[in-house]
Amino acid sequence: MRNYEIMFIVRPTLTDEEIKAVGKNFEKVLTDNGANVTNFKELGQRELAYEINDFKTGYYFLINLESSDDKAIKEFDRLALISKDVVRHLITKLED
């Protein structure tokens, strides 16, 4: 099993319910593709280091997961790039 950490930022113009729904949808994408989510944290709204797409703040999520292959990671990456709700995302493979 490989360990990964994903951090993604959701645009702040969404309502609280929509922000939580985006987080849960991406968690479901990972689990549906064979990943085991070990930790899911909503880090809240924070100021960005620099302006991205006219946003000065964003709503942060942090996910730790285990996966035997990279199918879930590739699907998450594909959907995060397409999504208008995700401002930025970063996927990191953790060393054992």
C-alpha positions in Angstrom: 0.0 0.0 0.0 1.2 3.5 -0.9 0.4 6.5 1.3 -0.7 9.8 -0.2 -1.6 13.2 1.1 -3.9 15.5 -0.8 -4.6 19.1 -0.1 -7.1 21.0 -2.1 -8.6 24.5 -1.9 -12.3 25.2 -2.6 -13.4 28.6 -3.8 -14.8 30.8 -1.0 -17.9 32.0 -2.9 -19.8 28.8 -2.2 -22.1 28.4 0.8 -21.1 26.2 3.8 -23.3 23.4 2.6 -21.8 23.5 -1.0 -18.2 23.5 0.4 -18.9 20.5 2.6 -20.6 18.7 -0.4 -17.5 19.3 -2.6 -15.3 17.8 0.1 -17.5 14.8 0.5 -17.8 14.3 -3.3 -14.0 14.2 -3.7 -13.7 11.8 -0.7 -16.3 9.6 -2.4 -14.3 9.7 -5.7 -11.3 8.3 -3.8 -13.1 5.6 -2.0 -15.1 4.5 -5.1 -11.8 4.0 -6.9 -10.3 1.7 -4.3 -8.5 4.1 -1.9 -8.8 3.9 1.9 -9.2 7.3 3.4 -7.4 7.3 6.8 -7.8 11.0 7.6 -10.1 13.7 6.3 -9.8 17.2 7.7 -11.6 20.4 6.9 -9.0 23.1 7.7 -11.3 26.0 7.2 -11.1 29.3 5.3 -7.6 30.8 5.1 -5.9 33.6 3.3 -4.0 32.6 0.2 -0.3 33.5 -0.2 -1.1 35.1 -3.5 -4.3 35.8 -5.4 -5.6 32.9 -7.5 -8.5 33.5 -10.0 -9.4 36.7 -8.2 -9.7 34.9 -4.8 -7.8 36.1 -1.8 -9.0 33.3 0.5 -10.0 29.7 0.1 -11.5 26.8 2.0 -8.8 24.1 2.7 -9.2 20.3 2.9 -6.6 17.8 3.8 -6.9 14.1 3.0 -4.6 11.2 3.9 -5.2 7.9 2.2 -3.8 4.5 1.3 -4.0 3.0 -2.1 -2.6 -0.1 -3.7 -2.5 1.5 -7.2 -2.8 5.0 -8.5 -6.3 4.7 -10.1 -7.9 6.8 -7.3 -5.2 9.4 -7.4 -5.5 9.8 -11.2 -9.2 10.1 -11.0 -9.1 12.7 -8.2 -6.5 14.7 -10.2 -8.6 14.6 -13.4 -11.8 15.7 -11.6 -10.0 18.4 -9.6 -8.6 19.9 -12.8 -12.1 19.9 -14.4 -14.0 21.3 -11.3 -14.7 25.0 -11.2 -15.1 24.7 -7.4 -11.4 23.6 -6.8 -9.0 26.5 -7.0 -5.8 24.5 -6.4 -4.8 20.9 -5.4 -1.6 19.2 -4.5 -1.1 15.4 -4.3 2.0 14.1 -2.4 3.2 10.6 -2.2 4.4 10.0 1.3 7.6 7.9 1.9 7.3 4.9 4.1 
